[in-house]
Amino acid sequence: GTVPAALLRRGDRPRVAVTLGTVLTEMDGVRAIVRLTEAAASVDAEFLLAVGDADLTALGTLPDNVRPLPWVPLAELLTTSDALIHHGGSGTLLTALQAGLPQLLLPQGADHFTNADALTATGAALRSASDDVDTALLTRLITDPALREGAVRLRAENEALPTPAETVPALEALAAA
């Protein structure tokens, strides 16, 4: 998909992207974000649900500050986002890490719990059960400077890692030894 031009412009309020990834959305729909959308109504932020063509019936009537999106490239959406809420999949987590954004992980299965533990230990993320998401947690995600600083620090650490082109010769030397 492509990101609509309007999404590439920042608004006056913080913007929070929300995704459950493609696999989880196809398997379980949007039930993992029901409580989130309810709590979002009381938060002064824009919540963008990157859930593609998922059936949104379980969410009921969405608050005015919550908007569903078609499938869009996550990396592009995050360029104008202030935080990301997601399921804890490694691809989503690493995309947000590269964007330097605070994250709220709502682990659903597979490696999500381990990923959430590892990321929250860095100070760049929060973790919650889907049913425990509340207004205070969402507000903290977008206002806590320690989360923002942790996310920026992780991005810098990631950018300082050697590139594949720099790593391959070392691996070749090891294999030849």
N, C-alpha and C positions, 0 to 999 in steps of 0.2 A: 504494500500500500504506500501511499504518499501522505505526508502530513499536510493538512489544509493550511493555506497561508495564514489564516487567522490564528492558528495555534502557534505560529512562529513569532508572534508578537506578545510581549508580556502585558498583562493587565495591571491593575492597581493593587490587587490582592495576591498573596502567595498562591502558587500553583502546585498542586500535589497530583502527580500521576499515580494511577492505580492499575495494576495488572495482575492477573493470575496465570499468565503465560498461556500458550496455545493449547497444550495438552490438558492441563487441569480444567480450563474453561470448557473444552470439548467434553471431558469426562463428567465433571460435577456441576457445570454451569456456574452461576454466580453466588451460590448459597454462602460461600465463605466471606462475602462482603456485605451481607444484609445488615449486620449490626454497624459496620463502618458507615454505610450510606445514611443510616439513621442518625448516628453521632455527628456526621459531617454537617448536618443542617444547622448546628449551633456553633460552627467554627467559621471564622472570618477568613475563608480561603476558597479557592476554586479547586474542585476535585474532578479530574478527568479520568473516566473509566475506560481504559484501553482493553476492551473485552470483545472487540470484533462484532460478529453477528450473533452473540449469545442471547438466549432468551432472558429478558430482564424482568419477567413477571414476578419472580421471587422478591424483587426489590421494592415492589409497590410503586407508588408515586414518588419520583425522585425529587429531593429538595432542589430549589432554584440554583444552588451553587454546585450541583453535581450533574455532570454531563457525560453521557456515553459517547464513545468514539468508535469508528470502524477500526479495523486492524491498521495500525500505523507503525512505521519503524521506531522502535523504542529509543534508540540512540538519538534520533532527531527530536522526538518529543521531549526528552530529558534536557535538551539544550535550553528550553524555556521553562523548566520546572524547578521548583525549590526543594522537592523531596519526592521519594517514591515509596509507595506501599505495595508489597507484593508477597507472593507465596514462599519465596526462599529458594527458588530454582537457581542453579549456579550461573546460567547465562544471564538471567535478569539481574542477579546480584552483581556480577562483574560489570555489566553495562552501566549500572548506577554507580559502582565504584569508580569507573573510568570518568564518569560525569562529575564526580566529587559531591554527590548528593547524600544527605542523611536518608536513612532507610528505616521503614517499619516492616518487619517480617512477620507474616502470619503463616507459619509452617503448616503444611497440609499432609505431607508424607514423604516417602523416599529420602533423599539427602537434605531435605528442607530443614529439619531440626538441627542437624550437625552444622549446616551452613549458618543458620541463625545463631547458634551458640558461638561459632567462630567470629562472626561479624560483630555481634554485640560485645564480645570481649575486647574489641578494638576501641570501643567508645563511639563508633560511627553509626550505630543503629540501635533500634529498640526492637523488642520481640513481644508478641502477644498472641494469645489464643484468639481466634476470630470472634468468638462470642464475648470477649472481654474488652473489645475496643470501645473507648468512650471519648467524650469531648476533650477531657484533660490530656489523654494520650495523644490525640491528633494535634492539639495545640502545642504540646511539648515538642512534637516532631518538627514543627515549623518555627518554633521560637527558641529552642535550647541552643545557645551558641556552642556548647561543648560537642553536640552532635555534628554541627556544621564544621567545626574545627577538626574533629576526628575524620570526617569524610574527606576534607581537603588534604589532610595529612596522608590518608591512605592513597588518594589519587597521586600525590607526589611520590610516595614510595613505589607505586606501581609504574609510574613513568620513568623512575630511575633504574628499573630492572633492565638487564641486557636484552637486546632485541634477538629474535631468532637468528638473524644474520650474524650477530656477534656470538651467539651460543653454539652454532653448528661447528665451527672450527675446533672449539674446545671438546665437543663431543666426538668429533672425528679423531682428534688426537688421543683421546681416552680409548676409543675403539681400536686404534692402531697399536696401542701400547701392549 
